[in-house]
Amino acid sequence: MVDGVADGYEAFALVRTAKEIAPDKPVLFVARDGQRLPAIIEALAFAAPGLPVLELPAWDCLPYDRVSPGADAAARRLDALSAMIALAKKPHRAVILTTANALL
């Protein structure tokens, strides 16, 4: 677990962790909110262009809300979860990006 990484340096810390600490396993990054994820994805594409990145987005509604989740959010989550199943069967270097809300 790594904590206290300065804003803007997260992608470089993730790349280093993925290469040196967990070269054959995926690394999980939990962002503080969904607005940070696009910036981190862009920074990862710059810092390590070949590194596979999976994004597990949060639901677009609250739990026990009267509206159902949107089809786009459900499809993106299912795509990420199926990619994680493939990673579990054949582990390799990758970065999984998500938020605390997405994990709930």
N, C-alpha and C positions, 0 to 999 in steps of 0.2 A: 504494500500500500504506500502510495506516494501522496503527500499532502503539502500544501503551501507553495505550489509552483506558481511563479509570477504570471499574470495575465500576458498572453502573447507568446509565452514560452512553452505552453502545454504541448503543442504539436512536436516540438523538438524533444521534449522529455519523453513523449510517447514513442517516438521513433527510436530513441536510445534504449528505452526499456524493451521495446519489441526486438531490437537487434542483439542486445547484450544480456539482458536478464532472462527473457523468455523467447529465445530464438525459434523454438518449435511449437509455441503455444500462442493462442490469442491473448491480447491484453484488453482489459475492460476499462473504459474511461467513463466516469459518471460526471456529467457537466452540471453546473448549478442551475441552469435553465435551458429551455429549448432555443433561446435566441443565440446562445454561444455555439451551438452545434455547427451551423453553416460556416462560421469563421474557422473553427477547428478543422472541418473537412477541407476547406480551401488551403489552410496552412499545411495539413498533412500531404495534400497533393503537391505542394511546393517542396516540402522537406524530404519526402520519400515517395516519388511518383509511382513506384511499383508495388507499394504496400497495400494489400487489400483492406478496405474500410467498410465495415457494416454499421448502419445506423438503425438503432431500435427507437423509433419515435414514440412519443407519449400519445395517449388517446386524445382525441379532440373534443372530449366531453368529460364531465366529472363523474365519479362513481355514483351510482344511484340517481343519476340525472334522468329527466323525463325524455331526453332525446337519445337516440342510438348513436354509436360512433359512425363517422362517415366511412364510406366504402374505400376512399383513398387511404385513410389512416389504418384501417383494418388490413388492406392489401399490403401496405408498406411494412406493417408489423409482422404479418405472416411471411413475407419475403425474407425479412431479417431473421425470424425464428427458424425458418427452414434452412437458411444459410448457416445458422449456429448449430443445427443438428448435423449438417455436413461437416462442420469444423470439429464436432465432438467425435465423429466417426473417423476422421482423418485430420488430426490436429496439424496446423501449420501456423506460421507467423501471420497475424492479422490484428487489426484494432477494431474493437466493438465500441461504438459511441452511443451513449444513452443519457438519460436524465433520471433524477430520483423519482419524478412523477411517472416516468415510463416504467419503472421497476415496480411500482405499487400495483 
